[in-house]
Amino acid sequence: MIFAIYERGTTVMNIDLLRTFVAVAKGKSFTAATKARHLTQSTVSHQIRRLEESLNQTLIKRTTRSCQLTDAGETLYQYAVKILELFDEAQARLSEKPLKGQIKFAAPEDFLSLPFSRILADFARKQSGVELEITVGLSEEIRPKIEEGQYDLAVLSQIPATGEGHPLYIEPLMWLASNNFSLAKGESIPLALVPAPCSYRKAAIAALEKAGIPWHIVVNCHSHEAIKAIVESGMAITVLTQKDKLDSMRVLTRRDGLPKLAKSELSLHTPPNMCNEAALELMQKIIKANGTY
């Protein structure tokens, strides 16, 4: 893509030249830029020279081992990164294909509390021709429905991690209690958990029973927010992940007499013979954005 910024009829900056300049600056060498830009070293050198000539500034000090930005180069680098980000964003926005149809999307509650919810909102804004229907539920209840094709796209929590679907990330489960919670040795563990077939509940009870630790349910509740309120009160402890921990909570470990818990894997799933173009586009956006959070 050749694109230039003009001022009074004179070419000041060319997008391709800026990309090469940024590649040299980031890699601190022309060799690194050749790999990043898939160009020959002579082409990289020529592009940097053209950029310097167009600005009438020396941008890079070359040595036998590396490259160092001049003061003018440092200034340009700060602007170049922003210019390229804006250009790529504009290009992506203008090239987006308008879609139509419906997406039935299902996910556990904690997924929607993540930055991923912003991806769904952004997709809904940009693809106004797509009706996005979101169902919040337990992974164990969603799983058979996505396999039957009742949903077009689903996020599932898998404990332990299985690698099925497209893994988004893995995080450890943890025992959470209020900062002032205390429990005498040998006492039954008071629990606040989501009712069965919640996978967190299953993991918590299995770990306690394997360790021979007595427990009892104080609160059965489908809302993570309500469970966190109960935990904050000191009435019970629960099993959630690091992102759910509030400042008023502490993590209980083996030192507190509680067993280690398994890790939870959040993954993206589609039904067999997936052919919903809009759902595939949303899936790609979730996968692409995953590495940025």
C-alpha positions as CSV (number, residue, x, y, z in Angstrom):
1,M,0.0,0.0,0.0
2,I,1.6,3.3,-1.1
3,F,0.1,6.3,0.6
4,A,1.6,9.7,1.2
5,I,0.9,12.8,3.2
6,Y,1.1,16.0,1.2
7,E,1.8,19.5,2.2
8,R,1.5,22.3,-0.4
9,G,2.2,19.8,-3.2
10,T,5.4,18.4,-1.7
11,T,5.5,14.8,-0.5
12,V,6.5,14.9,3.2
13,M,6.0,11.3,4.3
14,N,5.1,8.1,2.6
15,I,3.4,5.4,4.7
16,D,5.7,2.6,3.3
17,L,8.7,4.7,4.2
18,L,7.4,5.2,7.7
19,R,6.8,1.5,8.2
20,T,10.4,0.8,7.2
21,F,11.7,3.5,9.5
22,V,9.7,2.2,12.5
23,A,11.0,-1.4,11.7
24,V,14.6,-0.1,11.8
25,A,14.0,1.8,15.0
26,K,12.3,-1.1,16.8
27,G,14.9,-3.7,15.6
28,K,17.8,-1.2,16.0
29,S,19.3,-2.5,12.8
30,F,18.7,-2.6,9.1
31,T,18.9,-6.4,9.1
32,A,16.0,-6.6,11.6
33,A,14.0,-4.3,9.3
34,T,14.6,-6.5,6.3
35,K,13.1,-9.5,8.1
36,A,10.2,-7.5,9.5
37,R,9.3,-5.8,6.2
38,H,10.3,-8.7,3.9
39,L,12.6,-6.4,1.9
40,T,16.2,-6.5,0.8
41,Q,18.8,-4.6,2.7
42,S,19.4,-2.3,-0.2
43,T,15.7,-1.5,-0.4
44,V,15.6,-0.7,3.3
45,S,18.6,1.6,3.0
46,H,17.1,3.3,-0.1
47,Q,13.7,3.9,1.7
48,I,15.4,5.4,4.8
49,R,17.5,7.7,2.6
50,R,14.4,8.8,0.7
51,L,12.6,9.6,4.0
52,E,15.6,11.6,5.3
53,E,15.9,13.5,2.0
54,S,12.1,14.3,2.0
55,L,12.4,15.7,5.6
56,N,15.9,17.2,5.1
57,Q,16.9,15.5,8.4
58,T,19.3,12.8,9.5
59,L,17.1,10.3,11.3
60,I,19.4,7.4,12.0
61,K,23.1,7.2,13.0
62,R,24.5,4.0,11.5
63,T,27.3,2.0,13.1
64,T,28.8,-1.4,12.1
65,R,26.8,-3.1,14.8
66,S,23.5,-1.2,15.2
67,C,21.5,1.9,14.5
68,Q,20.7,4.7,16.8
69,L,18.0,7.4,16.3
70,T,19.0,11.0,16.2
71,D,17.0,13.6,18.1
72,A,15.0,14.2,14.9
73,G,14.6,10.4,14.5
74,E,13.3,10.0,18.1
75,T,10.7,12.8,17.4
76,L,9.6,11.2,14.2
77,Y,9.4,7.8,15.7
78,Q,6.9,9.0,18.4
79,Y,4.7,10.4,15.6
80,A,5.2,7.6,13.1
81,V,3.9,5.0,15.5
82,K,0.7,7.0,16.1
83,I,0.3,7.7,12.4
84,L,0.6,4.1,11.4
85,E,-1.8,3.0,14.2
86,L,-4.4,5.5,13.0
87,F,-3.9,4.6,9.3
88,D,-4.2,0.9,10.0
89,E,-7.3,1.5,12.1
90,A,-8.9,3.6,9.3
91,Q,-8.0,1.1,6.6
92,A,-9.5,-1.8,8.7
93,R,-12.7,0.2,9.4
94,L,-13.2,1.2,5.7
95,S,-12.5,-2.3,4.4
96,E,-14.8,-4.1,6.9
97,K,-17.4,-6.1,5.0
98,P,-21.0,-5.3,6.1
99,L,-22.7,-8.4,7.4
100,K,-26.3,-9.5,7.9
101,G,-27.9,-12.2,9.9
102,Q,-28.1,-13.4,13.5
103,I,-25.5,-14.7,15.9
104,K,-26.6,-16.7,18.9
105,F,-23.7,-16.3,21.3
106,A,-23.4,-18.0,24.7
107,A,-20.9,-17.5,27.5
108,P,-20.4,-17.9,31.3
109,E,-20.9,-14.7,33.4
110,D,-17.3,-14.1,34.1
111,F,-16.5,-13.9,30.4
112,L,-18.7,-10.9,30.0
113,S,-17.0,-9.1,32.9
114,L,-13.7,-9.3,31.0
115,P,-12.5,-6.7,28.4
116,F,-13.9,-9.2,25.8
117,S,-17.4,-7.6,26.4
118,R,-16.0,-4.5,24.7
119,I,-15.3,-6.6,21.6
120,L,-18.9,-7.7,21.5
121,A,-20.1,-4.1,21.8
122,D,-17.7,-2.9,19.1
123,F,-18.8,-5.7,16.8
124,A,-22.5,-4.9,17.4
125,R,-21.9,-1.2,16.6
126,K,-20.0,-1.8,13.4
127,Q,-22.2,-4.6,12.1
128,S,-25.6,-3.0,12.6
129,G,-27.1,-5.5,10.1
130,V,-26.3,-8.4,12.5
131,E,-28.6,-9.3,15.4
132,L,-26.4,-10.4,18.3
133,E,-28.2,-12.4,20.9
134,I,-26.2,-13.2,24.0
135,T,-27.1,-15.9,26.5
136,V,-25.3,-16.1,29.8
137,G,-25.2,-19.5,31.5
138,L,-23.1,-22.3,32.9
139,S,-20.5,-23.9,30.6
140,E,-21.9,-27.4,31.4
141,E,-25.3,-26.3,30.2
142,I,-24.0,-24.5,27.2
143,R,-21.7,-27.3,25.9
144,P,-24.5,-29.7,24.7
145,K,-26.4,-26.9,23.0
146,I,-23.4,-25.7,21.0
147,E,-22.8,-29.3,19.9
148,E,-26.4,-29.5,18.8
149,G,-26.1,-26.3,16.9
150,Q,-28.4,-24.2,19.1
151,Y,-25.7,-21.6,19.4
152,D,-23.5,-20.2,16.7
153,L,-20.6,-19.4,19.0
154,A,-19.8,-20.2,22.6
155,V,-17.2,-19.6,25.3
156,L,-16.7,-22.5,27.6
157,S,-14.8,-22.9,30.9
158,Q,-13.0,-26.2,30.9
159,I,-11.6,-27.7,34.2
160,P,-9.0,-29.1,33.9
161,A,-7.8,-27.6,30.6
162,T,-8.5,-29.9,27.7
163,G,-7.3,-27.9,24.7
164,E,-10.6,-28.4,22.9
165,G,-12.0,-25.5,20.8
166,H,-9.8,-22.5,20.4
167,P,-8.1,-21.8,23.8
168,L,-8.3,-18.1,24.9
169,Y,-6.4,-18.3,28.1
170,I,-5.8,-20.4,31.2
171,E,-5.9,-19.2,34.8
172,P,-5.8,-20.9,38.2
173,L,-8.8,-21.2,40.4
174,M,-8.4,-19.9,43.9
175,W,-10.1,-19.9,47.3
176,L,-11.3,-16.4,48.1
177,A,-12.3,-15.1,51.5
178,S,-12.8,-11.8,53.2
179,N,-9.7,-10.2,54.8
180,N,-11.1,-10.8,58.2
181,F,-12.3,-14.4,57.6
182,S,-11.0,-17.0,60.1
183,L,-11.7,-20.7,60.5
184,A,-10.7,-23.0,63.4
185,K,-8.7,-26.1,62.4
186,G,-11.1,-29.0,61.7
187,E,-14.2,-26.9,61.3
188,S,-16.4,-27.5,58.3
189,I,-15.7,-25.1,55.4
190,P,-18.7,-22.7,54.7
191,L,-19.1,-22.3,50.9
192,A,-20.9,-19.9,48.7
193,L,-21.1,-21.5,45.2
194,V,-23.1,-21.5,42.0
195,P,-25.4,-24.5,41.9
196,A,-24.6,-27.6,39.9
197,P,-23.6,-28.2,37.2
198,C,-21.2,-25.3,37.8
199,S,-17.6,-26.5,37.0
200,Y,-16.1,-24.2,39.7
201,R,-18.4,-25.9,42.2
202,K,-17.4,-29.3,41.0
203,A,-13.7,-28.5,41.3
204,A,-14.1,-27.0,44.8
205,I,-16.0,-29.9,46.2
206,A,-13.8,-32.5,44.5
207,A,-10.6,-30.9,46.0
208,L,-12.1,-30.7,49.5
209,E,-13.3,-34.3,49.5
210,K,-10.0,-35.6,48.1
211,A,-8.2,-33.8,51.0
212,G,-10.8,-35.2,53.5
213,I,-11.8,-31.7,54.6
214,P,-15.4,-31.2,55.8
215,W,-17.6,-28.6,54.0
216,H,-21.1,-27.3,53.8
217,I,-23.0,-25.0,51.5
218,V,-24.1,-21.7,53.0
219,V,-25.2,-20.0,49.8
220,N,-26.3,-21.4,46.4
221,C,-26.5,-18.5,43.9
222,H,-26.2,-18.1,40.2
223,S,-24.8,-14.6,40.4
224,H,-21.0,-14.2,40.9
225,E,-21.6,-10.6,42.1
226,A,-23.9,-11.8,44.9
227,I,-21.5,-14.5,45.8
228,K,-18.7,-12.0,46.1
229,A,-20.9,-9.9,48.4
230,I,-21.4,-12.9,50.6
231,V,-17.7,-13.6,50.7
232,E,-17.0,-9.9,51.6
233,S,-19.4,-10.2,54.5
234,G,-17.2,-13.1,55.9
235,M,-20.1,-15.5,55.9
236,A,-18.5,-18.0,53.5
237,I,-15.6,-18.6,51.1
238,T,-15.8,-19.3,47.4
239,V,-13.9,-20.5,44.4
240,L,-13.3,-17.9,41.6
241,T,-10.3,-16.6,39.7
242,Q,-7.8,-13.7,40.2
243,K,-9.9,-11.3,38.1
244,D,-12.8,-11.7,40.6
245,K,-10.7,-10.9,43.7
246,L,-11.6,-7.6,45.4
247,D,-9.4,-5.5,47.6
248,S,-11.5,-6.7,50.6
249,M,-10.6,-10.3,49.8
250,R,-7.6,-12.5,50.4
251,V,-6.5,-15.8,48.7
252,L,-6.5,-18.9,50.9
253,T,-3.8,-21.4,50.3
254,R,-2.4,-24.7,51.7
255,R,-1.0,-22.6,54.6
256,D,-4.7,-22.0,55.5
257,G,-5.4,-25.7,55.3
258,L,-7.1,-25.6,51.9
259,P,-6.1,-27.9,48.9
260,K,-4.7,-26.7,45.6
261,L,-7.3,-26.2,42.9
262,A,-7.1,-27.1,39.2
263,K,-6.7,-24.5,36.4
264,S,-9.6,-23.2,34.4
265,E,-9.3,-22.9,30.6
266,L,-11.6,-20.5,28.7
267,S,-12.0,-21.5,25.1
268,L,-14.1,-20.6,22.0
269,H,-16.3,-23.2,20.4
270,T,-18.5,-23.5,17.3
271,P,-21.1,-26.1,16.3
272,P,-20.3,-28.8,13.8
273,N,-20.4,-27.7,10.2
274,M,-20.3,-24.0,11.1
275,C,-21.4,-21.8,8.2
276,N,-22.6,-18.6,9.9
277,E,-20.4,-15.9,8.2
278,A,-21.1,-13.3,10.8
279,A,-20.3,-15.7,13.7
280,L,-17.0,-16.6,12.0
281,E,-16.1,-12.9,11.7
282,L,-16.9,-12.3,15.4
283,M,-14.9,-15.4,16.3
284,Q,-11.8,-14.0,14.4
285,K,-12.2,-10.7,16.2
286,I,-12.2,-12.4,19.6
287,I,-9.2,-14.5,18.8
288,K,-7.3,-11.5,17.4
289,A,-8.0,-9.3,20.4
290,N,-7.3,-12.1,22.9
291,G,-3.5,-11.4,22.9
292,T,-4.1,-7.7,23.7
293,Y,-5.7,-8.3,27.1
